Amino acid sequence: MDSDNTPTIDNSADAAWVASQREVVTGYLAAQQVEHGGVSLEPRWFLSPYVAVWAVRSRANADRVGWWAISGDLPTDYMTCGREQDAGDILIGFAARWREAAKLMAVGQQPDSFCIGPPSRAKELAPMLQARADLLHDFGVDEKSDSGGTSTPSEDDILP
């Protein structure tokens, strides 16, 4: 994974928000009992103060991303790193995951692999999750069109 030793965010408000979101992500991963090799110092992509995407190192191979985490004005979540080529792919991946979850929640069910909110509030939370998923999808599409599909993560971040 690329160097995470030196902060690069110059704007103090953004830097403070990013630092607080990193704490949210590390706390969430601990609560979920995810054994990892660390969370990136700064997000791989962010739109302060709304959303941040984090690289989470694999414990088995600390030079690689094992998971992506997301935080901000939306549910904190993580997913296994696959073959994402850029931040757009990651955002679209979370959007797809949440869209599927929102469909199930709308009929009072929870996805098999994760839970968003208390099951008793599934129907109530489904429209909010769908709205966040739609926004993430739009951000992902915009990111891909703006970057030509070559933004972060770097090639070295992707698991073989």
Beta strands, then each sheet from edge to edge (+ up, - down):
strand 1: 45-47
strand 2: 51-57
strand 3: 65-72
strand 4: 77-80
sheet 1: 1+ 2- 3+ 4-
end
